[in-house]
């Protein structure tokens, strides 16, 4: 698949493990990876993003928010996931918290 430009307005889906949720809120732990794996929402569906991770939830941030926090956002398609993208950059605790606060739930993790 051809690499596509990621626009500031693009939504990015981030899978959320239940351990990254506290009292129904996303924690900074969900957004601390140097190369944060996300899906470019316009190239997938929430269900497809979670298809191999049924115990996870799904949150969304915009590329603009990530970029405003000094992060690079690139489309990084994989054979098994053409919507794959990366949010690249050092994520201080303050940056990870800002990403978590800006995220909105798309699908909550299932209750066990």
C-alpha positions in Angstrom: 0.0 0.0 0.0 1.2 3.5 -0.8 2.1 5.8 2.1 -0.4 8.6 2.4 0.0 12.1 3.9 -1.6 12.4 7.3 -3.5 15.7 7.6 -3.9 17.6 10.8 -7.6 16.9 10.8 -7.1 13.1 10.6 -8.3 11.0 13.5 -5.9 8.4 14.9 -7.2 5.3 16.6 -5.2 4.0 19.6 -6.0 0.6 21.1 -6.4 0.9 24.8 -5.6 -2.0 27.2 -7.9 -2.2 30.2 -4.9 -1.6 32.5 -4.5 1.9 30.9 -7.9 3.0 32.2 -8.6 4.3 35.7 -12.1 5.1 36.9 -13.2 5.2 33.3 -10.6 7.7 32.2 -7.6 7.1 30.0 -4.2 7.2 31.7 -0.9 8.6 30.3 0.3 5.0 30.1 -1.7 4.6 26.9 0.4 7.3 25.2 4.0 7.0 26.3 5.6 4.9 23.6 8.4 6.6 21.6 6.9 5.2 18.5 3.2 5.1 19.3 1.3 2.7 17.1 -2.1 4.0 15.9 -4.4 3.5 13.0 -5.4 6.2 10.5 -9.2 6.2 11.0 -10.1 7.1 7.4 -8.4 3.9 6.2 -10.1 1.5 8.7 -13.1 1.0 11.0 -13.1 0.7 14.8 -14.0 -2.9 14.5 -11.1 -3.7 12.2 -8.7 -1.8 14.5 -9.7 -4.1 17.4 -10.1 -7.3 15.4 -7.0 -8.9 16.8 -7.4 -7.3 20.3 -10.9 -8.2 21.6 -10.1 -7.2 25.2 -9.1 -3.7 24.3 -11.0 -0.4 23.9 -10.4 2.2 21.2 -9.7 5.9 21.7 -9.2 8.7 19.1 -6.9 11.7 19.0 -6.3 14.0 16.1 -3.0 14.4 14.3 -3.1 18.1 15.0 -3.1 17.5 18.8 -0.1 15.2 18.5 1.8 17.6 16.3 1.0 20.5 18.6 2.8 18.5 21.3 6.0 18.2 19.2 5.2 14.7 17.8 5.7 13.6 14.2 2.8 11.7 12.7 3.4 9.4 9.7 1.5 6.7 7.8 3.4 3.5 8.2 1.3 0.8 6.4 1.9 -2.8 7.3 0.9 -5.9 5.2 -1.4 -7.0 8.0 -2.6 -3.4 8.7 -2.7 -0.9 5.8 -4.1 1.8 8.2 -1.1 1.6 10.6 0.5 4.9 11.5 3.0 6.1 14.0 3.1 9.1 16.4 6.9 9.5 16.9 8.7 11.5 19.5 9.8 11.6 23.1 6.7 11.7 25.3 7.3 13.3 28.7 4.7 12.6 31.4 3.2 16.0 30.6 2.9 15.1 26.9 1.4 11.7 27.5 -1.1 13.2 29.9 -2.1 15.8 27.3 -2.6 13.1 24.7 -4.7 11.1 27.2 -6.8 14.2 28.1 -7.4 15.1 24.4 -8.5 11.5 23.5 -12.1 10.5 23.1 -13.5 7.1 23.5 -14.6 5.3 20.3 -15.2 2.0 21.9 -14.9 1.2 25.6 -13.0 -1.9 26.7 -15.4 -4.8 27.3 -16.4 -5.5 30.9 -15.1 -8.9 32.1 
